[in-house]
Amino acid sequence: VFSFILSLFVFAFEDFEPLVWGLVLCTMLLGLLILAMGAATGRRAQFTLGCLVIASVMAAVPVGQYVQSSYMDEYWRLEYGGFYERVKPQSPGASYLDATMLGFEETAFLDVKKALGFMKAGHYFCVAPVFSSGMTSSPQFWATGADCCEPRGSFACPGAEDTTVHSGVVISDSDGIFKRAVRMAQSVHGLGEVPLQEVILMSWISEPDAYKRSLWWSAMIFVGFVAFSFLAMGLCAGFCAVHRLSSEEL
């Protein structure tokens, strides 16, 4: 039961959330039914089985939600989004609004001299534009990071110091803090204003596809470890319950 509920959250929650919650509810009701029947008939084995089913559901739901939010949300976002390669940094960002992973031409680089750190609540929110040779203004692709830069002309966020990196994973900016930093950088460095809805924000990393695979395998390893641990605990609990029932019958 535990592995079944956990698998629903890992593999089906993204596309079939109502169905997953429906199956969780049905499984919980099944456990309550078994428990009630055991209590009504005085069958302790049945009562114990109902308790184990309910406990399995109650344990699997928070673990499944953790795996979903920590690994699978991001994995499915990258899986279903667009992956564009050999993108020109001077290309309009509006052409890549559906992108989740971007690979740029080898001439692309981060211009850290035009980076900027916007401070809010004691933290620096850092942005640096993606340029290529010949570009002088209007960058539409920006690398981002937190607490890895100075207010002006410094950007030491992951991937920035590796000149072989020419790609990134697109990030969301729900509170608009990074786009505020971009707007300030455009003004401070005279880069020319680009509509913020066309600005693409990224984590600058070398192999976006490898990052996506790492999310999958991290989730599978975690799920396997937890499922094995719960199986071991369930077997121990079942053995103890059977032993106790046998002793009482004698």
N, C-alpha and C positions, 0 to 999 in steps of 0.2 A: 504493500500500500504506500509506504513512504517513497519508494523509488518511482512508483507510478505517478504520484502527485508531483514529485520533483521533476520528473521528465516532462510533465505537462507545462510547467513553468518555463523550462529550458527550451523546449522545441515548439510549443504551440501557443504560448501566451501572446506573442507579438501579433499573430494574425487572428487568433481565436480567443481573445480575452473573455468574452461572455461565456463561451463554451467551457473554458477552463474552470471558471468560477462555478459554473453549473455542475460540472463533474466533481469538484471539491465538495460542494454542498451535498450532492447525492451520496458521495462516499461517507461523509460525516453522518448523514441520516441513516445509512446502512449500518454504521457502527453503533449508533444509538438504538436502532431496531434490534440488533443482535444482543446488545447489552440489556435492553428491556425484556426481551424474550428469556434471556438467561436468568434475570432477576425474578421474572414471573414463574418460571418453571423450577427454579432452584438449581439449575444446572450451572455450577460454578465455572466449568470449562468454557461454556458459551458466554457467560458473563465476563470472564477474563479476556476472551477473544474480542468482545465488543470494546472493552477498555483499551486493548492494544491497537485496534483499528482507529479509535478516536485519538489516541496518543500519537499515532503515526501521522494522521492528517494535521494535527496541531503542530507537530514538529516540522513537517514538510513545507507547510505554507510559508513561514518566515524564512526558511532556508531558500526556498524557491524564489521568493521575492528578492532576497539578497543577491542571488546569482543573476536574476533578471536585471536588476538595477546596476550591479557592479560590472557585469560582463556582456550579457546578451543584448541589452538595449543598444549599446554602442556597436556591437557586432552586427546586429540586424540593420542599424542605420547605415553602416558602411557597405553591407552586402546589397542593400536595395538602392543605394545611391549610385551616382555616376562616377566612373573612374576614367579620367582623361589623361592622356600621355602626350608628350611633346608640345605642351602648351606654351605659347609665346607670352612672356610677361606683359607685353604691351597689348595683349588681346583684351577686349572688353569683358569685364567681370559679369555683365548681364548674360553672356553666352554660357556661363558655367554655374548658374544659380542652383542647378540640381546636383552639382558635384559634391561628393564626400571625400574623394581622394584625387589629388592632382600631381602629375609628373611634368616638370618643366623641361625646356630645352637645356642642354648642357651649358649654355652661355648665361643661364639665370644665376643670380646671386643675391644675397641679402645686403643691402646697403646700410650697414650698421651706423654709418655717420649720420644718417637721416632717421635713426631710431628715436623713440621718445618713450619716456615712462610717465604715466599718468597716475598720481597718487590718490588713493581713496581708502579711508579707514585704516591708514597705516601701512598699506601695501601698494607696491608699484605694479601697474598693469602695463606691460611692455608691448610695443609694436615696432616692426621694422619692415620697410617696403621691399618687395621683390623687383629687382631691376635686371636688365640685360644690357649688353654693350650697345650704345647708341641711344638708350633711353635717357631722358633728362627730367621728365615730369609725368604727372598723372598716373602713378602706380595704382593698380586696382587689386593687387594681391599682397596681403600683409601677413607676416609671421607674427605670432603672439607668444606671450609667456607671462609669468607672474613672479615678481621679486627677483628678476634676473637682469636688471638693467639700472642705469642711472637716469636722471631726469632728461638728459640730452646726450645724443651721440654715443650711446653704449648699449650693446645688446648681447648678453652672454647666455641666452636661453638655450635649451637643448637643441643641438643640431647646427647652431649658428656658427660655431667655430670650425666646422667640418666643411671644407670647400667642395667636397664631392657630393654634398647633399643638394638635390635639385627637385625636391618633392615635399608634399605635405598632406596632412589630414585636415579637412575643413572642420571647423568648430562652430558651435552655435554661440550666440552672444545675446542671450535672452534679456539681460538687463542693460544692454547697450554700452557697457563700460569700455570695451575695446574699441568700438566705433567712435566713442568720444575721444579716445586717445588718438585714433587715426585722424579725426577732424583737427585736433590740435597739432599733430605732426604736419599735416598738410599746410596749416597756417604758418607754423614756426619755420618750416624749411622751404616754404614757397613752392610746394609741389603741385599746386593746382587742385581745385576742388573737384572730386568725383562724387556723384550721388552715393550716399552711404548705403542705399539699398543694393548698389552694384559692387560694393566692396566685399571681397572674399577674404575671410580670416582663417588662418591655418595654424596648426602645430607643425613646425618644420622638422620632418623626420626623413630618414634615408629610404626606407622601404615601407610605404603605407600598406601594401598587401601583406607583408610579413607581420605588421602590427595587427592587422585584422585577424590573421591566423592565430596569433598569440592570444588574442581574446578568447577565441574558440577553445584552444587547448587549455588555457587557464581555467575556463569554466568546466571543461570535461574532467580535468584532474581534481578540481575541488569537489565536483559532484560525485566522482568515483570514490574519493576519500570519505566523504560524508556518508554516502550510501553504504559503503563497507563498514564504517564505524557503527551506523545505526543497525545494520544487519547483525553485527556481533552483539550489540546490546540487546536486540530483540531476541536473538537465540538464547542469550543468558536469562532474560526475563521469562521467556517461554519455558526453559528448562526448570527454572526455580518454581514457576507456577505449576507445572506438571508434577514436580517432586512434592510440592506441598499438598496438592490435591490427592496424590497417591498416598501420602502419609496420613491424611485425614480419613481416607476411605478404610485404611487398616485400623 
